[in-house]
Amino acid sequence: MFANETQPRLLAALVMPCLLSLAGCQDYAFDFRRPERIEAQRLNQLVATLTPVDILFIIDNSPTMREETDELKNNIERFVTSLAAEGVDFQIGIVTPDVECNLPNRLCTGGAGSFSNSCCALKTGLATCTDRDNNGDSVFETSDCEAGRLQGVDAGGTRIFTPPSEADRPQWIADFVAAIDFALHGLKGSAFESGIQAAALAVACSVGSPDCSEAATGNAGAARNLNNGFIRPEADLVLIFLTDEDDCSVGNRSVYLRPDNPNSSLDQAAHFCSPDECYAYYNEGTDTDDDGLDDWSDPSGPVPASRRLRCGNTGTIDRVVNPPRLDDVGVFLDKIVSYKSLRQVRAAGIISAVQRAENVAFEGSACFVADGGPSAVCGCVAGANDFSCDITAANGQGATRFPARSETPGGPVSPTVSGCNAAPGNRYVMFLDELGNRRQSQGLARDVLVDSICRTRYDATLDAIVNNVIIPRCFTLGAPPSSPASDFLTVTLNGQPLPNVSPGSNREGWSIVDGSRSLCLEGGLRKRVGDRFEILQVTATDQ
């Protein structure tokens, strides 16, 4: 097939008269052009077998999480049934955001500097915890400790949950719910909630990384294998954050310990004095009197003493230096993608009100606010004079308290319904944004999702996570096709052509963004085991 079918007809019209009568035939100057052939190059032809996936839940175990964790437990059967129905080869693990307490050989018996807020409340009467090598192979199989360790049914129970048979599913559900309850530790978790740091540590301790060290985990033994068997080289990794607080990840867990001497500028610079200081990043650089202290730490600034960041057991000692800075979320993502290819990593967050993110792929009913202040529906902690509510509004926006739980943002607020008890989770959205940006820069689909923890039901949220993150809707091509891609690609499903539609369309079909190498299914189409997709690229080549 010629690229230009008029060319041979034109040649014939000009040449044939000359052949019939050479006399009077005018010379024409022709440029020699190699004929082109249009070829359909098969980029992908596959029977859809879903990629194995390791799913890590990072579940907040602080005292305000009862309603939210109950709703998660209520929908776990739906969640695993969806995965099983699609034939996904999955493993699921659970960790908490606690990284500074409930560690081996950690003394939580009092004394300045030997504890941080809520550290000892996790295990009543138990000062330390134990990692166990159950079969004598020098690898820890089970643990009742935290700091990135997978949580099980009990100290000797299952920590890695694989697909159950139909007959075993009821017991599987019961065991998984029990594992969530075990991870919650009676909702007495640390007030320093470092979910992003815990996720990176959990993965490190699954792949034998030096980052799974004694300094990070409190274990002087075979720390690199604390989560042995969870991360599989061939499997993708999906992180799912469930929390009603912001992230407080600093990398070095000693920062969470109270200062030995709360009057010391060196100790103040090296340690948090309270969990409220995790929120100080909202106000970093706001220094009205230009004395080097942010307003929320400054005794000579505009914030009253009762609302300032202060040190000491009773919170009465003024800060002379700012609190430690949180590590950038990209630091922890760097670690995760050093263990797993960026192509293999996706994530979702069920969190509270956040500043609007430009590039989170699926926003669900998350409560976004453009100005960075709390949302009236599911923004700030429901409590009068709550410090974290005030500090997240430190940019001059007023704090809104007592928001009602609502299915949709902007819905009716009932005065008889208690507030959502959730503080803005901007750092989690920063993490999702960073992951999506990095994937997009490599021509991949963003494959990140955020939804609101303040929804009254999580069934739609978990369905969206299954169908948009765990089971990706996109195929990765070897290279971006020529632009515009829709002119050069055709896609068939089980022999039937699929239309090209816009990204995010409700119509069944396929989409691709020019310059990308991710071709995505739209309108509810999903990869199902046994389906046959054929992706053809039309190219012009020299004959």
Helices and strands as residue ranges (DSSP letters): H 6-20, E 36-47, E 53-59, H 66-85, E 90-95, G 119-121, E 131-132, E 142-143, H 169-184, G 185-187, H 195-204, H 214-217, G 223-225, E 236-242, G 253-256, H 265-270, G 275-283, G 295-297, G 305-307, E 310-311, E 317-318, H 329-339, G 342-344, E 345-351, E 354-355, E 368-369, H 387-391, H 426-441, E 448-452, H 459-465, I 466-470, E 474-476, G 485-487, E 489-493, E 496-498, E 509-511, E 518-522, E 532-542
